[in-house]
């Protein structure tokens, strides 16, 4: 497989961009490679600058649930751009997006648009502290809520990929009120809240942890968090930047039947353009300026291009049978991967929820941060490289999800399973278990 042009571009990038990339996990260091550079994409296919074609399971890290360059999304952006790319003044599209979010997400009565998932979680935590008058926040090991200072404690995603314990530049004073507990361990949450419950503003959680690979919540975990937050008067925040509109029309909270007080959204609601949002009960959201005294602002918030793309994407997801189709495709792919691993005699645990999945090279179940860390990252690097050679693009990190989308057809899934069979044979030959 020729990657000369991608390597050349990476060398050029390294001269003007730190590490050659604008987000660390893209670098490919975790899998022992330099990154591919994309030239174009359509449906579930990527084409790199060397002309190599890949079946894509990253989908811009989740937003492109309907595939790259979907005609309805492209046309919506083109039409919106013809009327102006940004106003900094209210537009009707912001109202229509807010109405769609309020209509679909069970716990949201009011919503504020922002520009990224990180901005959404930062704003939601500020609001939770302003609403409760409390300081402490509980998060969970391996859950990633963006790169806001107070949340870079035992985080997933790039922090986990590169083994960075938090980050230099984050003073101890900033994280002193952040407590990070084991994911899926309700007893620890109860123990800590018994000690600091009256000081705790919020418990923030990915309802499906999708930044340490994919780790589903154990039965009763989310329900227990809801019960404990009610007991202590803390707000429950669901970070649904990944799961929002992917697991169900109303996200993970609809899928699992547990309602948070605040919800953070992103990715799919922008249709591939930069976006974020946070919303919740009206009495909480009315604490935000200009109604209340909790401040947050953004010049590009509610950008007309992002609103138009997001509304087009949400319109596609209204089609009958969409979520059933996504679940069927994912179950088919996971079953094929399981069978391929058994045939190759390679220990693989494939976790999945709806159209989110991740394969861990491990002999043990992966149900928290600690068990995710035990997976064989060297084996994943070999697997990634072999899949790439066979035209399948996965996340260049063991600790990220794969995303199945509407554009993946049965032929794509079958090709992926066949590629996995060959790649796993190479893993068996090159890695010790």
N, C-alpha and C positions, 0 to 999 in steps of 0.2 A: 504494500500500500504506500503510495507516494504521498509525503506530507511536506515536501520541500517548501512550498509557498507558505504554509502555515508556520513552519519554523522560521522562515525569513521574516514574516510579519511579527512573530513573537520577539525576535531579536530587536526589531525596530521599536516595538512597544516597550521593551525593557529599558530603552534609553530615555523614554519620556513619561512612563507610567510606572509607579512603584510595583515591582514584581511582574510588570507586563500586563496586569489585569486590573479591572475596576471593582472586582469583588474576589476575595482570596480563594474561595473554593474552585473558581474557574481555572486556576493556574495549572492543575493537573499534577502538582507535586505529590499529592497523597497517593497517586497511582503510578508514579515514576515516569511521567510523560510531560511533554510540553503540550499546550492546548491546541485543539483544532480551531481554525478561524472560519466562521460561517460566511458564505457568500450570499446564500438565499435559502428560503425554506417555504414549503407548502404542504398542507395536510400533515401527515406524520413524518415527512421526509426533510432532512437537512442536507444541504450541499455545501461542502467546504471549499476553500479557495483553490484546492488542488483537484476539484471535480469529483471527490469521493462522495458517495451518497449513503446516508445512514437512516435507519428507522429510529426515530427520536422518542425516548421515554423521559426526557427532562422537561420538555414543553415549557421552556423559560422558567423552570422551577415551579410549574403548576398552573400559571394563568391560562394557558392555551388549551383548555379542556376540549375545545372544538377543532383544534388543529391550527397550524400556522397559516397565515394569510387567508383566513376564511372570508369568502366573498362578501358576506353581509357585514362583517366587521370592517373590512377594507373600505367598502363603500360608505359606511357610516363615518369613518374617519375622514375620507376624502370630502364628503359633503360638508362635514363640520369645519374642516380646514378652509374650505372655500368661503366660509362666513367669518373666519378669524380664528387664530390659533390660541389666543388668550385674551381675556378681558380684564380680570381683576375687579369685575363688577358682576353682580348676580345675573344668572341666566336661567331660562326655563329648564334647561337640561339638568341643572342641579336639583330642582324640585322633582323631576321625573325619576331621577336616580334614587333620591331619598324615599320617594313613594314606593319604589320597587323593593328597596331594602326593608322598609317598615312592613310592607305587605307580606314578605316571604320569611323573614327571620322572626321567630316567635317572641323573643324577649325584647325586641327593639321597638320603642315607641317614637324615638327621635334619634337622628343620626347626624354626625358632622363629618364632612369629607376632608381628607388630608392627602398627602402625596406619597406615603410609603407605609409599610407595615410597622417599621420602627417608629415612625411619627405617631401612628395610631396607638401603640402600646405605651409610649411615653406620655401621651396626652391622657389616655385612660387612667394611668396610675396617678397623674397629677389630679385628675378629677376625683378619683377615689379618695385621695388624701384630703382634698378640699371639702368633699362632701361629708366625710366622717370626722375630720379634725384629728386624724391619727397619722402616725408616721410609718409604722412597720408594714412590710410587704413580704408575703410568702410566695416563693416560686419553687420549681422542682428541678432537680439535677438532670441535665441533658435536654431540658426544654429551652428553646431559643426564642426570645421575644424581641429580636432586633438588637442593634448595637448601642442602645441607650446605656449610659454609664451605670445606673443603679441595677441594671439587669444582667450585666456581664459577670455573673457569678455562677460557676458550674454550668455553663451554657452548652448547648449543642451546636449544630451546623459547623461553621468554619472554626469556631473556638475549639470544638471537639476534634475536628479533622486535623488541626495543626498542634493540638496539645497545649494550647495557650491557657494558663490558669487565670482567667479574667483578662486583664489587659493593662500594660503600663499606660499611664496617663489617667487612670481611674483612681483617685485618692481613696484611701481607706474610709475617710469620713463620708464619702458618697454612698458606699455600700453597707455602712454600719447598720442600717435599718432594713436590709434585705436578708431574708433567711431562705436558704435553699435546702430543700428536703428531698428524700428519695421519692421518685415518681412511683405511683401505685401502692404506696405504703400509708394507708389511712391512719393507722395507729400513731405514726410519728406526727402527723398533722394534729391529731387530737391532743397528743402530749404537749406539743409546742403551744397550741392555742390555750391549753389549760394554764400555761405560764404567762403568755403575752397576748391573750385574746383581746383584752380591753385596749391594747395599744396597736392592734393590727387593722390597717385600713382595708387591705385586700389580699385575696389569694388569687394569683394569676396562673393559668395552666393552659397548655395545649390539650384540648380534650382527646385528641389522638396525637401523641408525641411523634412528630415527623421530622425532627432535626437531630435525632440520634439513630437514624434509620427510621423505621416505622414501628412504634410500640403502642398497641391498643390499651385502653384503660381496662383494668380488671373489673369484673362485675361488682357494682356497688361503690367503686371509687369515686366517680363523679357525683353520684347521689349522696355519698358521705360528705364530700366537700360542700355540697349545697346545704346539707343539714348543719354542719359545723359553722359555716359562715352565718347562717340564720341565728344559731345559738349565740354567737359572739358579736353580732352586729357588723361583721366585716362584709365587704362586697366581693362577690365571686365574679372574676373576669375570665371569660373564655377568649383565648387568642385563636381566632378562626381565620387567620390570614391564609392558611393553607386549606383548612377543611371547609371554610365557608363556600357554599354553593357547589361543593364537590361531592360531599357524601350524600346530600339530599337538598331539595330546594331551600330548606331552612338551615342547612349546615349540620354540624355535629350535634347541636342542641336539639334539633328535630330528630336526628338519627337515633340518639340515645335517650331522648325524652327528659333532659335535665336543662333547666333554664338558668342562665347566669344573670347577674345584675347589669353587667357591661359586656359588650362583645367588640373585639377588634377584627376588622376585615381588611382584605387587600387582594392582590393577584387577580382572581377571576373577575372581580367587579371593575377592573380596568381594561379587560380584554387584551392585555399585553402592553398597555401603556402604564406609566407610573401612577400609582393610586394607593390610597389607604382610607380607612374609615373607622370610626368608633361610635357606638350607639348603645342605648339602653332605655331604662325607664325614664319617663318624662321628668319626674321630680329630681332625678339625678342630673340629667342632661341640661336642665334649666339652670344649673349652677355655672354653666359656661358663659363667658362673656359673649355678647353684650348683655344677656339677661342677668347673669350672676357675676361673681368676682373671681372665678377661676379662668385664667387667661390662656389662650392658645390662638395662633393666627398663622396664615400661610398665603403668600401671594398667588400661588398656582393652585390652591385648593379648589376643587370643583372645576378644574380645567375642562373646557368644552370638548376637546379631543378625547380625553380620558372618559368623560361622561358618555359621550356618543359611542365609543368602542365598548364600554361596559354595558350599556343598555342593549346594544346589539348582541353581545355575548349572553346576557341574561335572557334575551328573547329566544335565542337558540335553545337554551336549557328549559324553556317552557314546552318544548315539543313532547308529545306523548311518548312514553317509554324510554326517555333518555337515560334516566338513572338505572333502570333495569338493564338496559343494554351495557352500560359501563360496568355494572357488577358482574354480568355474565362474561364479558370479555376478560375482566380481571381474574375471575375464578378459573377460567379456561387457561390463562397464561400461568397462573400460580400452580395449577395442577400439573401442567407441562414441565415447569421448572422443578417441581418436587420429583417427578418421575425421572427427569434427566439427572438430577443429583443422585438419586438412588442407583440408577444405572451406572453412573461413573464412580459410585462408592465414595462420594465426597459429602461430608457432613454439612448440610445447609438447612437453616431454619428460614422459611419464607413467611414473614408476617404481612398481613394485608387487612385493610378495612375499606370496603367499597372499592374505589378505583385508585387507592393508595397502596403501595407495597414496598417491600425491601427484603432482599435475601442476605442473611448473615451467615458467614462461614463459621459455624459453631455447632457443637454437639448438644448444647443446653438450650432450653427455651430462653428467649430474649424478652423480658418483661419490665426492665428498668435500665437505668444508666449503667449500673455496674455490670450487668450481664451483657449489655451491648459492647462495653469496652473489652470483653473477653473474646470477641470475634476476631478471626484471623484476617488482619488487614493486608498482609502480604498475599494471601490467597485472592482477596478481592482485587488487588492490583493486577495480578495475572489474569483474572477473569475479565476485568475491564478491558485490558489490552487486547485479549483474544476476541472479545465481542466487537470491539472497534474494528479490528481487521476484517471481521465478517459482516460489517455494515450495520451494527447495532450500537446506538449511542446511549449509554447509561450515565448516571451521575459520577463524576470523577472523585468519588469519596464513598467509603463504606457507610458513612453515617448520614446519607441522604436518601430520599424516597425515589421510587420510580412512579411515573404517572401514566395511567392508561387513559386514552382519550377517545372521543367519538370518531376521529379520523383513522384509528387503528382498525384494519379489517382482519378477518380470519387468516388471510394469507400472511399478513404482517406478523401476527401472533405465532403462526406455524413456523415462519422463518426465524423468528426470535428463539423459539424453543429448540429448533434444529441447531442454531448457532450456539445456544447454551450447552447442548450436548457435546459439541466439539470443544468448546472453551473449558468445560468442566474436566474433560479428559486431560487437557494441558495442565489444569490446576492439580489434578491427581499426580501427574508426572513430576511437577516442579515444587510441590509444597508438602510439608510434613504436617500431620494432624495427630 
